[in-house]
């Protein structure tokens, strides 16, 4: 039972190394667990004939209150999202459609439980870097976190209430674009800069699909000029220029291999007590200012270290990784003689097997 497991400790999954069936099983449990009163999910991109959607329909037919926020402006998926929305609506699911002028790109799910007297029981939050799509979950490298942390659960409930137009939210742990994300990112960067002023090490590692926002790029330049050591793992668009006087402490790595790197993981050194976050946004203007995005801190020390290990393995890749130079060209890494071969996706898979054995 994923419910019973997550009640004891947070659970972190890495797709496609772990099966997406675990999330489907989580929904199945919600369908059949008598104390589950409500299920809330965001829909951005789902598979055709989606098992996720079929399970949500089964939940509604089993007497659960189900609410799904459907983003109709998901590029290339508009037709599929509209069709699945109509199917869910016909099954009695409460459908919330797109907010005018605003995309909801967060990948989150919430399961709320109450006893027969209506008293709150332990509920479950799920925050992911990838879509609820069992087909792309075999091709895209993403991470998903299950937690019963009551503050995160309440924050996520506030986010869904906001999507329903019910209140102005306050978020205590979740970082949500258009609300508290930018102020918190600035605070985290400022803290690493302050550490270097005190003669300590400032350290930032950012993994994402794209880096384009001029304001945040300028903050990274500023941190570099103050001596903060910065590693960026950016699969796609990168508008930050390394190799300049103002970016001399920034290195940009790109990995292209069997799976499409899709996870967004952020690391701030915090003087030896790292803060690690994961969620849906890239650092692009559209993500940071014109969308609803959700990012969670990873609070469990073992899971935080798990993500740090993944970042370290990716930075050590000398088979499928390249550096981005000052002309934004890919320069493939050369393996130093005598050092082990590191192909990040395969090395991480092996590491997960050893860790789980």
N, C-alpha and C positions, 0 to 999 in steps of 0.2 A: 504494500500500500504506500503510494507516494504521500498521501495525506499523513499517515502515521510517521513516515520518515521525516517529513518536513516539520512536523510538530516538534521533533527532537533537535533537528539541526537544518540549516539552510542546505539547499541542493543546487549545484552548478553543473550544467550540461554543456558540452561542446559538440555542435553538429559540424560535419557529419560523422565525427568519431563516435559519438553516442547517437543512438537511434531517436528520431523524432517521435517514435511510438510512445516514448515516455510521457510526452505532453498529451498525446491522444489518450493514454491511460489515465492521466490526471483528470481529463474531462469526463471520461467514463465513470470515474469514481464520483465526480460531482453529480452526474446523472442519477446514480443509484444510492448515494448517501442521504438518508432521510433528513439529516439536520441542515443540508444545504438548501438555502432559501433563494439565493440569487447568484447568477453568473453574469459577469460583464467582460466583454472582449472588444478590442479594436480590430477592424478589418481593413488592411491596406492592399495586400496582394495575397490571394488564396488560390489553391490549385483548382482546376476544373474538376467537378464532381468531388468536392473537398470533403475529406473525412472529418475535418474540424467542423465544417458547417453542418454536416449530417449529424454529428454528435450534439451540437447545440440544438438542433431541431428535436432530437430525441429527448434532450433535457426539458425543453418546453412542453413536449407531449407528456412528459412524466410529472408535470405540475410545477416545475421550477420557473421562477421568473428569470428570463434571459434578456439581456440588453446588449445590443451590438452596435457600435459606432461604425458606419460604413463610409469610407472615403471614396466618393465617386470620382474624384479628380486624380486617382492613382493612374499615372500615364501608362498606356497600353492595356490597362486592366479595367477600364471604365465599363465595358460591356459585361464582363464577367461579374464585376461587383454589383451591377444593377440587377442582373439575373438572380444572383444568389440572395440579394436583399429581398427581392419579391418573393422568393421561395421561403425565406425565413419569416417574412411578414405573414405569409399565408399560414404558417405553422404556429403563429401566436407570439413570435419573438418581437420585442420592442426594438424597432429600428430607429437609430438616429442618423440622419444623413449629414453630408458635408456642411461645414460652417462657411457661409459666403466669404470669399476672399482669404480663406485660411485653410491650409491642409493639416490633417491630423496624421502624423507619420509615426507616432508612438506605437510600440509593439508590446502591449500589456494585456494581462487578463487578471480577473479578480473573482474569487469564489467566497461568498459570504455565508456564514452558518449561524443558525439560532436554534435554541431548543424549543420544545412545545410551548413554553411560556413566553417565548419571544426574547429571551435573554441571549446576549451575544456569546457565541462560542469562538474558539480559535478559527480564524479565517486565513485565506491563502492568497498571496500576491505572486504574480509571475511577470518579470520584466526581461525583455529579450533585445538582442541587437538585430534579429532577423524576423521575417514575416511568419505568419501562421500558415505555412505552406509546406506540406509534407513532401512535395516533389523537389522544390528548390533546396530543401534541407538536406538532400543527398549530394548537392553540388556546391552549396555556399557554406563557407566556414563562419559559423556564428556561435554565440554563447547565450544561454538563458539561465536566469536565476529564479528559483522558487524560495519563498521565505514566508514565515509567519510573523516576522517582526511587526508588532502592533503599530508602530509609528509609520512604517512603510505601507502597511495595509491601509491605515487611515488616510495617508497621503494619496494613495491610489484611488481610494473611494472618493476623496475630494476632487481628484482629477475627473473621474467619471461624472460626478455631480456638476462640475463646471461644464463638461461637454453637453450636458442636458440643460444648461443655462440656469442652474439653480442657485449658484452662489459664487462669491469672489473667494478663491481658495487661499489658504495658507499652507505652505509645504515645509515640513521640518527636516525631512531626510531626502526625499526625491528632489531632483533638479528638473525643472520643467521649463522648456523654452517659452519665451514671452512672459515669464513670471520671475523666477529666481535664478535661472541658469547663468546669464551673463554676469550678474553681480558676484555669484559664487566662483565662476571661472576667474574673474579678475582678482578676487580675494586669494584664491589658491596660487595664482601666478605671483601676486605681490608677496605672498609668504615665502616663496622660493627665492625671490629677489632679496628679501630682507635677510634670509639665512646667509646669502653670499656676503652681504654687508657686514655680518657678524663674524665673517671668516669661516663659516661652515659651508658645506656643500649644498648647492641648489640643484635639484634634479627633476626633470620632467620627461616622461615618455608618453607619446600620443599615437595611438593606432586608429586609423580611420580610412574611409574610402576617398575623401576629397578634402583639400584644404584651400579655401578660396577667399574667406572673409577678410577684407583688408584690416579691419580693426583688430581682430585676433592675431593676424600675422604681425602687425606692428607690436602687439604685446609680447610675442615670442622674440622678435628682434630686440626689444627692450630688455627682456630677461637675458638673452644671449650677451648683450653688451655689459650686463652686470655680472657675467660669469656663470650663469646657470647653464648646466650641461643638459642639452635637449636632444633627444632622439625622436624622430618622426618616422612612423611606418605608414606610408600613404600609398594605397593601391592605384588610385587614379589621378585626377587633377591635383596638381600642387603648384600654387602660385607663390609660395615662399621660395626665395632664391638663396640657397646655401653658398658657402665659399666666399662671402663678402666680409668686409671688416665688421659690419654690424650683425653678421650671422655666423661668425667664426666658431661659435660653440654649438652650432646646430648641424646635425647630420640627418639626411633624408634617405630612408631605405624603402625599396619597393620589392614586393614578392609576387611572382606570377608562377603558379604551379598547378597541380591537379584540380584543386578546389579554388573557387573564387573567394578571395579574402574579403569578408563583409563585416566583420565585427568592429565595433567601436569601443576601445578600451583606453582609459586615461589613467596615468600614474603620476602622482606628485610625491616626491621623496619625503617631505615633512620631517627632515632631520632624523632619519632612521626609523620613523614610525609611518610607513607609507600609507597614503590614501589612494584607493583604487576605485574607479567608477566604470560602469558599462551601461550602454543604452543605444538609442536609435539615431542620434544626430551626427552628421559630419559637420565640420567647421566651415560651412558655406552660409552665405547671407540668407538663403531661403530657409535653411534648417534652423538657424539661430534666431531669426527675427520674424519669419512669416509662416511658421509651422508650430504645431503642438508636438513636442518631442519629450520623451521621458528618459531620465538617467538615474540609476540607483547607485549608491555607494555599496561596495562589497564589504560587509562588516565582519564576517566570520574570518578569523586569521588564516585558517587552512585554505579557504577558497580564495582569499586575497592573494596568498602565496602561490596558489595554483595559476592565477592569471599572470602574476609576475614571472613565473617560470615560462609561461607561453611567450611573453614579451621577450624574455632573455634568449629563448631558443630562436625566435624570429630574427633578433638582432645579430645572432651568431651564424645565421644561414650563409653558407658559402657555395651553395649549389644552384639555387633558384632565385637568389636575391641580387639586386643591384643597388648601387648608390646613385643618387641624382646629383649631377654636378652643377657648377655655377651657370651653365647654359641650359639647365633643365633637361639635360640628356642623360640617358641611362648608361651607367658605367658598371658592367658586370663585375662582381667581386672575384678576386683571385684567391684561391685557397693558399694559405701560408704553408710552405713545406713542413711536414711533421705534425701538423694539426689535424684533428679528426674531421671527416666530412660531415657537414650538418645540412641536411635538407629539411627545413623547418617543419613542414606538414607531416612528414614521415617520422621525424625525430619526436615531435610532440605526440603523435599517435603511440609510438613505442613507450614514451614516458607515461602516458595515461594508462597503458596496459600494466606497466610495472607498479604504478601507484595504486591501481585498483586490485591488483593480485594479492 
